[in-house]
Amino acid sequence: MKELICITCPAGCKLQAELTPDGGVNVTGNTCKRGVDFALAELTNPTRTLCSTVRARGGPAPMLPVRTDREIPKGKIPEVMALLAGIVVERPMACGEVVAGLMPICEGNIIATSDWY
């Protein structure tokens, strides 16, 4: 049995969840169906949207806020953070513009979350 806090809505239900032999999940503590879906995903393939910053040079601020354009496997976060540590933006970027690709770490891109001119 694993204890989780559901993050799919503001209720933040405290869940107790375990996988069943048939690939399903037994969940208690949820107040809506989204808790069951969240628990299954957390126990089988946890993912997150990663928000961070990259260094920037020659513009209005020394850092540019960024995020992944999709959820990535939770276990890949350290590798993506290592990639971000080596990025320096040196040209204007618009909000939503791709800063870097994530291949071969995982699918997706790092995008700017603010204009940087």
N, C-alpha and C positions, 0 to 999 in steps of 0.2 A: 504494500500500500504506500503510495506516494502522496505527500501533501503539496497542494498547489494553490496559488491565488490566481483566480481567473482575471485576465486583463482585457476581456472583450467588451466590457461595459463598465460604467462607473460603480456598479454594486460591489465589485471586488470580492466575489464569493470565495470562501475558503473551502477548497475541494479536497476530498480524499478519493484517489483514483488508483485503479489497478487494471492491467490488461487481462483480458480473458483468453483462454486457450484458442477460441475461434477468431481472434483478432479484433474483438470488440473491446469495450472498456466498461467497467463498473464504476460509477461516480456517485458520490453523496456530497451534499452541501451546496449543490447548484440550485439557483432559483429560476433558471431558464435553460432551454436546450443548448444555447451557445456554450454553456459550461461543459457539456458532454463533448461537443466538437473540439473545444479548446483542450480538454484533458487528453483526448485521443491524439491530437496533433502534438502536444507536449511530450507524451510518452513514446511516440513513434518517430516523429521528425520535427523537433522544435526549430522554429525560425523566428527571426527578428528583423525589423528595419533598423539599420545602424545609422545613427546621427553622430557627426563629429565635425572637425574642422581640418583644413589643410593650410599650410603656409602660403602666403601671398606676398609678392614683391612688386613695388612700383605703382601701387594704387591707393585707394582711400583707407585701407585697413591692413594690418599685418596678417590677418587670418580670414579665410573664406569658409562660411558654414556650408557643410555638405551632408548628403545622406545617400543611402542606397535607393535605387529606383524601384526596388521590390524587396520582399523579405528574402533573407539569405539564411542558410543553415547556421544555427547558433554556434556550432563547433568551428565554423570558418571565421568567426569574428576576430580572433587574434591575428590571423593571416591578413585579413583586410586592413586591420589597424596598422600592421607593419607596412603594408603598401601605402597607406595614407601618410605615414611618417616621412616617406621619401618624396612626396609630391610638393612642388612649389609652383603656384600659379603665377604667370608673368604676363598675362594678357587679359583684356576685359572679358568678363563672363556674365551672362544673363542668367537669371533664376531659371532653373530647369535644364540648363545646358550641361552636357556630359563633360565631366572633368577627367574621368579615367574609366576604362573598362576593367572588369573584374576577372576576365579570363586569364589564366586557367584556374584560378582559385574557385570560382563559382560563376553562375550566370548572373548577368546584370551589370549595372554601371553605377558609378559615383556621380551624382549630379549636384550642381550648386543650388543652394536654397535661398540665395539672396543675389541681387545684382551686385557686381563688383566692377566699377568703371574707374 
